[in-house]
Amino acid sequence: MDTLKHLLDNNRKWAESVTAADPNFFKQLSGQQNPEYLWIGCSDSRVPANQITDLAPGEIFVHRNVANVVAETDFNVLAVLQYAVDVIKVKHIIVCGHYGCGGVKAALDNYRHGMIDNWLAPIRSLRRLYRTELDELEAKTPGAALDRLCELNVLHQAKHVARTTILEDAWERGQEVAIHSWIYRLDTGHISVLGDAIKGPLDPNL
């Protein structure tokens, strides 16, 4: 049986190098986690939250799924969100997508891939909602529609976070939590901010 020995060897080398630099690192880390940030990002292996923000283990709480979707019916993301806000008391929630996202591209092109099509349904709805803008962008610059839909997806998922009862309740009791909309570019390694942070309840009419 393949035991993935090379990965286990890598783990030992990494642990040894960390301990050599800071003998108390793992002892302190095992005590508790108290990060200020919750990261909601894409499962894409090229977008690791800790590395691209240069944060050490224990400094960022992470949830990832295909195309960084925040669905109001997804108990996985809601459980992470509730724990991060109510228990850990994070101060910042970062929804971070990335350009060239395969999930967003599948929704844009309306490809059929099986069960995941149901997961991507909210992004297909965005494609229909912004069809005119996306078609005009694509007519001028090939690939621009995908970039824009990746951005729109992040912005809408951040609003979904804001509209959960978890955030509404937190803001009502005076807890300070900001929701940030970010996007990562694979070919430069740079993160960009897509809009102002959401720091309170959204207008229910928007």
Buried (B, 14 or more C-beta within 10 A) or exposed (E): EEEEEEEEEEEEEEEEEBEEEEEEBEEEBEEEEEBEBBBBBBBBEEBEBBEBBEBEEBBBBBBBBBBBBBBEEBEEBBEBBBBBBEEBBBBBBBBBBBBBBBBBBBBBEEEEEEEBBEBBEBBBEBBEEBEEEBEEBBEEEEEBBBBBBBBBBBBBBBBBBBBBEBBEEBBEEEBEBBBBBBBBEEEEEEBEEBEEBBEEEBEEEE
